[in-house]
Structures are given as structure tokens and as C-alpha cells.
Amino acid sequence: MASLAVSASRGKGTLGCFFGVLMIVAVAYGAYKFGFPYVRHYQLKDEIQQIATLSGAGALPRVGATSARVTPSVTEIQDAVMWKARELGIPLHKQDIDVHIREEKVFIAVKYSVPIDLPWGTYDFRFEFASHN
């Protein structure tokens, strides 16, 4: 009779262990799929903050700039953001970048989504943030 009770409790332990391992695998898979886009998002956010600060100070490095303007144009700021997004592997389009310049203040708003392939379909992970100097 004692051996029957031990056998039944072992089955519960095995099933609990299976679900525990399954949960660990699910969390690791989610961290793998959603973690990288999230990290790249924060890297882009830091870069855009730096672009806004440099633009407001008139110190944004410009490639092939011919104007003597101190504050870069909206297009130049958008190009700088696009270059950083491409560098980070973020699918960003120029129409997703909203730039406003008021005196020495530079406001940059970005909205984009990253498609994440999951076993049951594709999920669009949406990001949106604004930054200014």
C-alpha cells in the first residue's frame, strides 16, 4: 500500500516539473523574440535624444551640408534619425518621423512597428516616443 502512494505522488511531481520547464521555455522564447527589438528601441531613443540636443545647439554633424544655417533643417534631422535607425536595424520610414523646430527647441516624435514572427502568426510590436532638447 505504501508503494502505491509513493507512485502516485511521483506522477504529480513529474507533471509539475514538466509545466515548470514549459513555463521557463515560454519565458525564454518571449525574451528572445521581444527583447532584441526592445533593446534597439531604447538605443534609438537615446540616439534621438542626442540628435535633438545637438540640433538645438547647432552642432549636428551634417554630410554635404551647403547652407550656413546654425540649426539644421527638418530634412537634415530626419536624415540623421533615419541613418541611426538603419544602423540599428530598425524598420523606420521618413514619414514616421515628426520634427518641429521652434527657435532653439527641436522636437522629434517617432512612431514605428517591428514585425515579430511567432509560431501562430506575426505580431506588430509598436513603439512611439517623443524627445526634445
Biotite code that builds the C-alpha atoms (Angstrom):
import biotite.structure as struc

atoms = struc.array([
    struc.Atom([0.000, 0.000, 0.000], chain_id="A", res_id=1, res_name="MET", atom_name="CA", element="C"),
    struc.Atom([2.849, 2.381, 0.777], chain_id="A", res_id=2, res_name="ALA", atom_name="CA", element="C"),
    struc.Atom([4.413, 1.811, -2.662], chain_id="A", res_id=3, res_name="SER", atom_name="CA", element="C"),
    struc.Atom([1.126, 2.779, -4.351], chain_id="A", res_id=4, res_name="LEU", atom_name="CA", element="C"),
    struc.Atom([1.075, 6.163, -2.548], chain_id="A", res_id=5, res_name="ALA", atom_name="CA", element="C"),
    struc.Atom([4.702, 6.875, -3.499], chain_id="A", res_id=6, res_name="VAL", atom_name="CA", element="C"),
    struc.Atom([3.967, 6.088, -7.151], chain_id="A", res_id=7, res_name="SER", atom_name="CA", element="C"),
    struc.Atom([1.012, 8.492, -7.293], chain_id="A", res_id=8, res_name="ALA", atom_name="CA", element="C"),
    struc.Atom([2.981, 11.370, -5.773], chain_id="A", res_id=9, res_name="SER", atom_name="CA", element="C"),
    struc.Atom([5.824, 10.821, -8.244], chain_id="A", res_id=10, res_name="ARG", atom_name="CA", element="C"),
    struc.Atom([3.416, 11.340, -11.129], chain_id="A", res_id=11, res_name="GLY", atom_name="CA", element="C"),
    struc.Atom([2.315, 14.691, -9.722], chain_id="A", res_id=12, res_name="LYS", atom_name="CA", element="C"),
    struc.Atom([5.907, 15.784, -9.311], chain_id="A", res_id=13, res_name="GLY", atom_name="CA", element="C"),
    struc.Atom([6.759, 14.860, -12.893], chain_id="A", res_id=14, res_name="THR", atom_name="CA", element="C"),
    struc.Atom([3.745, 16.736, -14.253], chain_id="A", res_id=15, res_name="LEU", atom_name="CA", element="C"),
    struc.Atom([4.583, 19.795, -12.147], chain_id="A", res_id=16, res_name="GLY", atom_name="CA", element="C"),
    struc.Atom([8.194, 19.672, -13.322], chain_id="A", res_id=17, res_name="CYS", atom_name="CA", element="C"),
    struc.Atom([7.032, 19.430, -16.941], chain_id="A", res_id=18, res_name="PHE", atom_name="CA", element="C"),
    struc.Atom([4.843, 22.534, -16.589], chain_id="A", res_id=19, res_name="PHE", atom_name="CA", element="C"),
    struc.Atom([7.651, 24.350, -14.779], chain_id="A", res_id=20, res_name="GLY", atom_name="CA", element="C"),
    struc.Atom([10.096, 23.633, -17.609], chain_id="A", res_id=21, res_name="VAL", atom_name="CA", element="C"),
    struc.Atom([7.416, 24.576, -20.148], chain_id="A", res_id=22, res_name="LEU", atom_name="CA", element="C"),
    struc.Atom([6.945, 27.952, -18.420], chain_id="A", res_id=23, res_name="MET", atom_name="CA", element="C"),
    struc.Atom([10.701, 28.579, -18.366], chain_id="A", res_id=24, res_name="ILE", atom_name="CA", element="C"),
    struc.Atom([10.938, 27.788, -22.087], chain_id="A", res_id=25, res_name="VAL", atom_name="CA", element="C"),
    struc.Atom([7.974, 30.099, -22.864], chain_id="A", res_id=26, res_name="ALA", atom_name="CA", element="C"),
    struc.Atom([9.523, 32.995, -20.904], chain_id="A", res_id=27, res_name="VAL", atom_name="CA", element="C"),
    struc.Atom([12.922, 32.467, -22.567], chain_id="A", res_id=28, res_name="ALA", atom_name="CA", element="C"),
    struc.Atom([11.293, 32.374, -26.028], chain_id="A", res_id=29, res_name="TYR", atom_name="CA", element="C"),
    struc.Atom([9.370, 35.584, -25.298], chain_id="A", res_id=30, res_name="GLY", atom_name="CA", element="C"),
    struc.Atom([12.505, 37.315, -24.027], chain_id="A", res_id=31, res_name="ALA", atom_name="CA", element="C"),
    struc.Atom([14.375, 36.236, -27.158], chain_id="A", res_id=32, res_name="TYR", atom_name="CA", element="C"),
    struc.Atom([11.659, 37.416, -29.571], chain_id="A", res_id=33, res_name="LYS", atom_name="CA", element="C"),
    struc.Atom([10.654, 40.668, -27.813], chain_id="A", res_id=34, res_name="PHE", atom_name="CA", element="C"),
    struc.Atom([13.905, 41.551, -26.025], chain_id="A", res_id=35, res_name="GLY", atom_name="CA", element="C"),
    struc.Atom([16.038, 42.487, -29.035], chain_id="A", res_id=36, res_name="PHE", atom_name="CA", element="C"),
    struc.Atom([13.514, 44.944, -30.558], chain_id="A", res_id=37, res_name="PRO", atom_name="CA", element="C"),
    struc.Atom([13.011, 46.487, -27.111], chain_id="A", res_id=38, res_name="TYR", atom_name="CA", element="C"),
    struc.Atom([16.761, 46.994, -26.610], chain_id="A", res_id=39, res_name="VAL", atom_name="CA", element="C"),
    struc.Atom([17.127, 48.515, -30.087], chain_id="A", res_id=40, res_name="ARG", atom_name="CA", element="C"),
    struc.Atom([14.165, 50.813, -29.291], chain_id="A", res_id=41, res_name="HIS", atom_name="CA", element="C"),
    struc.Atom([15.945, 52.187, -26.228], chain_id="A", res_id=42, res_name="TYR", atom_name="CA", element="C"),
    struc.Atom([19.167, 52.601, -28.213], chain_id="A", res_id=43, res_name="GLN", atom_name="CA", element="C"),
    struc.Atom([17.270, 54.596, -30.860], chain_id="A", res_id=44, res_name="LEU", atom_name="CA", element="C"),
    struc.Atom([15.588, 56.639, -28.153], chain_id="A", res_id=45, res_name="LYS", atom_name="CA", element="C"),
    struc.Atom([18.996, 57.587, -26.713], chain_id="A", res_id=46, res_name="ASP", atom_name="CA", element="C"),
    struc.Atom([20.340, 58.441, -30.173], chain_id="A", res_id=47, res_name="GLU", atom_name="CA", element="C"),
    struc.Atom([17.320, 60.632, -30.970], chain_id="A", res_id=48, res_name="ILE", atom_name="CA", element="C"),
    struc.Atom([17.749, 62.476, -27.670], chain_id="A", res_id=49, res_name="GLN", atom_name="CA", element="C"),
    struc.Atom([21.344, 63.158, -28.673], chain_id="A", res_id=50, res_name="GLN", atom_name="CA", element="C"),
    struc.Atom([20.280, 64.273, -32.179], chain_id="A", res_id=51, res_name="ILE", atom_name="CA", element="C"),
    struc.Atom([17.728, 66.686, -30.678], chain_id="A", res_id=52, res_name="ALA", atom_name="CA", element="C"),
    struc.Atom([20.304, 68.119, -28.279], chain_id="A", res_id=53, res_name="THR", atom_name="CA", element="C"),
    struc.Atom([22.971, 68.524, -30.969], chain_id="A", res_id=54, res_name="LEU", atom_name="CA", element="C"),
    struc.Atom([20.441, 70.017, -33.406], chain_id="A", res_id=55, res_name="SER", atom_name="CA", element="C"),
    struc.Atom([19.294, 72.602, -30.887], chain_id="A", res_id=56, res_name="GLY", atom_name="CA", element="C"),
    struc.Atom([22.917, 73.584, -30.225], chain_id="A", res_id=57, res_name="ALA", atom_name="CA", element="C"),
    struc.Atom([23.669, 73.743, -33.958], chain_id="A", res_id=58, res_name="GLY", atom_name="CA", element="C"),
    struc.Atom([26.279, 71.001, -33.614], chain_id="A", res_id=59, res_name="ALA", atom_name="CA", element="C"),
    struc.Atom([24.609, 68.177, -35.577], chain_id="A", res_id=60, res_name="LEU", atom_name="CA", element="C"),
    struc.Atom([27.177, 66.682, -37.961], chain_id="A", res_id=61, res_name="PRO", atom_name="CA", element="C"),
    struc.Atom([25.848, 67.141, -41.494], chain_id="A", res_id=62, res_name="ARG", atom_name="CA", element="C"),
    struc.Atom([27.070, 65.314, -44.553], chain_id="A", res_id=63, res_name="VAL", atom_name="CA", element="C"),
    struc.Atom([27.337, 67.520, -47.618], chain_id="A", res_id=64, res_name="GLY", atom_name="CA", element="C"),
    struc.Atom([25.566, 70.470, -45.997], chain_id="A", res_id=65, res_name="ALA", atom_name="CA", element="C"),
    struc.Atom([25.884, 73.574, -48.135], chain_id="A", res_id=66, res_name="THR", atom_name="CA", element="C"),
    struc.Atom([23.880, 76.038, -46.078], chain_id="A", res_id=67, res_name="SER", atom_name="CA", element="C"),
    struc.Atom([25.450, 78.213, -43.399], chain_id="A", res_id=68, res_name="ALA", atom_name="CA", element="C"),
    struc.Atom([22.444, 77.752, -41.102], chain_id="A", res_id=69, res_name="ARG", atom_name="CA", element="C"),
    struc.Atom([23.257, 77.016, -37.494], chain_id="A", res_id=70, res_name="VAL", atom_name="CA", element="C"),
    struc.Atom([20.106, 74.995, -36.783], chain_id="A", res_id=71, res_name="THR", atom_name="CA", element="C"),
    struc.Atom([19.761, 72.045, -39.174], chain_id="A", res_id=72, res_name="PRO", atom_name="CA", element="C"),
    struc.Atom([16.647, 71.774, -41.314], chain_id="A", res_id=73, res_name="SER", atom_name="CA", element="C"),
    struc.Atom([13.804, 69.348, -40.659], chain_id="A", res_id=74, res_name="VAL", atom_name="CA", element="C"),
    struc.Atom([15.012, 67.168, -43.540], chain_id="A", res_id=75, res_name="THR", atom_name="CA", element="C"),
    struc.Atom([18.556, 67.056, -42.160], chain_id="A", res_id=76, res_name="GLU", atom_name="CA", element="C"),
    struc.Atom([17.269, 65.989, -38.738], chain_id="A", res_id=77, res_name="ILE", atom_name="CA", element="C"),
    struc.Atom([15.026, 63.327, -40.320], chain_id="A", res_id=78, res_name="GLN", atom_name="CA", element="C"),
    struc.Atom([18.003, 62.050, -42.324], chain_id="A", res_id=79, res_name="ASP", atom_name="CA", element="C"),
    struc.Atom([20.107, 61.794, -39.156], chain_id="A", res_id=80, res_name="ALA", atom_name="CA", element="C"),
    struc.Atom([17.346, 59.818, -37.423], chain_id="A", res_id=81, res_name="VAL", atom_name="CA", element="C"),
    struc.Atom([16.921, 57.559, -40.462], chain_id="A", res_id=82, res_name="MET", atom_name="CA", element="C"),
    struc.Atom([20.664, 56.892, -40.561], chain_id="A", res_id=83, res_name="TRP", atom_name="CA", element="C"),
    struc.Atom([20.688, 55.867, -36.867], chain_id="A", res_id=84, res_name="LYS", atom_name="CA", element="C"),
    struc.Atom([17.604, 53.673, -37.357], chain_id="A", res_id=85, res_name="ALA", atom_name="CA", element="C"),
    struc.Atom([19.238, 51.899, -40.308], chain_id="A", res_id=86, res_name="ARG", atom_name="CA", element="C"),
    struc.Atom([22.406, 51.466, -38.263], chain_id="A", res_id=87, res_name="GLU", atom_name="CA", element="C"),
    struc.Atom([20.364, 49.759, -35.514], chain_id="A", res_id=88, res_name="LEU", atom_name="CA", element="C"),
    struc.Atom([18.325, 47.657, -37.969], chain_id="A", res_id=89, res_name="GLY", atom_name="CA", element="C"),
    struc.Atom([15.012, 49.360, -37.149], chain_id="A", res_id=90, res_name="ILE", atom_name="CA", element="C"),
    struc.Atom([12.398, 49.488, -39.942], chain_id="A", res_id=91, res_name="PRO", atom_name="CA", element="C"),
    struc.Atom([11.714, 53.223, -39.892], chain_id="A", res_id=92, res_name="LEU", atom_name="CA", element="C"),
    struc.Atom([10.302, 55.363, -42.702], chain_id="A", res_id=93, res_name="HIS", atom_name="CA", element="C"),
    struc.Atom([10.751, 59.101, -43.128], chain_id="A", res_id=94, res_name="LYS", atom_name="CA", element="C"),
    struc.Atom([7.000, 59.721, -42.727], chain_id="A", res_id=95, res_name="GLN", atom_name="CA", element="C"),
    struc.Atom([7.212, 58.078, -39.257], chain_id="A", res_id=96, res_name="ASP", atom_name="CA", element="C"),
    struc.Atom([9.471, 60.895, -38.033], chain_id="A", res_id=97, res_name="ILE", atom_name="CA", element="C"),
    struc.Atom([7.820, 64.165, -36.991], chain_id="A", res_id=98, res_name="ASP", atom_name="CA", element="C"),
    struc.Atom([10.212, 67.097, -36.439], chain_id="A", res_id=99, res_name="VAL", atom_name="CA", element="C"),
    struc.Atom([9.277, 70.569, -35.195], chain_id="A", res_id=100, res_name="HIS", atom_name="CA", element="C"),
    struc.Atom([11.729, 73.413, -34.690], chain_id="A", res_id=101, res_name="ILE", atom_name="CA", element="C"),
    struc.Atom([10.766, 76.413, -32.545], chain_id="A", res_id=102, res_name="ARG", atom_name="CA", element="C"),
    struc.Atom([13.572, 78.890, -32.018], chain_id="A", res_id=103, res_name="GLU", atom_name="CA", element="C"),
    struc.Atom([16.326, 76.762, -30.427], chain_id="A", res_id=104, res_name="GLU", atom_name="CA", element="C"),
    struc.Atom([13.955, 73.964, -29.373], chain_id="A", res_id=105, res_name="LYS", atom_name="CA", element="C"),
    struc.Atom([13.919, 70.809, -31.501], chain_id="A", res_id=106, res_name="VAL", atom_name="CA", element="C"),
    struc.Atom([11.078, 68.310, -31.019], chain_id="A", res_id=107, res_name="PHE", atom_name="CA", element="C"),
    struc.Atom([11.336, 64.845, -32.569], chain_id="A", res_id=108, res_name="ILE", atom_name="CA", element="C"),
    struc.Atom([8.493, 62.316, -32.410], chain_id="A", res_id=109, res_name="ALA", atom_name="CA", element="C"),
    struc.Atom([8.869, 58.799, -33.812], chain_id="A", res_id=110, res_name="VAL", atom_name="CA", element="C"),
    struc.Atom([6.265, 56.103, -34.356], chain_id="A", res_id=111, res_name="LYS", atom_name="CA", element="C"),
    struc.Atom([7.049, 52.691, -35.863], chain_id="A", res_id=112, res_name="TYR", atom_name="CA", element="C"),
    struc.Atom([6.317, 48.989, -35.543], chain_id="A", res_id=113, res_name="SER", atom_name="CA", element="C"),
    struc.Atom([8.546, 45.931, -35.712], chain_id="A", res_id=114, res_name="VAL", atom_name="CA", element="C"),
    struc.Atom([7.033, 42.705, -37.086], chain_id="A", res_id=115, res_name="PRO", atom_name="CA", element="C"),
    struc.Atom([7.816, 39.728, -34.836], chain_id="A", res_id=116, res_name="ILE", atom_name="CA", element="C"),
    struc.Atom([7.359, 36.250, -36.266], chain_id="A", res_id=117, res_name="ASP", atom_name="CA", element="C"),
    struc.Atom([5.676, 33.883, -33.824], chain_id="A", res_id=118, res_name="LEU", atom_name="CA", element="C"),
    struc.Atom([4.646, 30.260, -34.413], chain_id="A", res_id=119, res_name="PRO", atom_name="CA", element="C"),
    struc.Atom([0.959, 31.238, -34.734], chain_id="A", res_id=120, res_name="TRP", atom_name="CA", element="C"),
    struc.Atom([1.466, 34.376, -36.856], chain_id="A", res_id=121, res_name="GLY", atom_name="CA", element="C"),
    struc.Atom([3.092, 37.781, -36.972], chain_id="A", res_id=122, res_name="THR", atom_name="CA", element="C"),
    struc.Atom([2.765, 40.345, -34.194], chain_id="A", res_id=123, res_name="TYR", atom_name="CA", element="C"),
    struc.Atom([3.382, 44.049, -34.840], chain_id="A", res_id=124, res_name="ASP", atom_name="CA", element="C"),
    struc.Atom([5.295, 45.370, -31.832], chain_id="A", res_id=125, res_name="PHE", atom_name="CA", element="C"),
    struc.Atom([4.532, 49.123, -31.837], chain_id="A", res_id=126, res_name="ARG", atom_name="CA", element="C"),
    struc.Atom([6.837, 51.804, -30.488], chain_id="A", res_id=127, res_name="PHE", atom_name="CA", element="C"),
    struc.Atom([6.160, 55.506, -30.066], chain_id="A", res_id=128, res_name="GLU", atom_name="CA", element="C"),
    struc.Atom([8.101, 58.221, -28.273], chain_id="A", res_id=129, res_name="PHE", atom_name="CA", element="C"),
    struc.Atom([8.982, 61.900, -28.395], chain_id="A", res_id=130, res_name="ALA", atom_name="CA", element="C"),
    struc.Atom([12.163, 63.717, -27.495], chain_id="A", res_id=131, res_name="SER", atom_name="CA", element="C"),
    struc.Atom([13.410, 67.287, -27.354], chain_id="A", res_id=132, res_name="HIS", atom_name="CA", element="C"),
    struc.Atom([16.487, 69.207, -26.320], chain_id="A", res_id=133, res_name="ASN", atom_name="CA", element="C"),
])
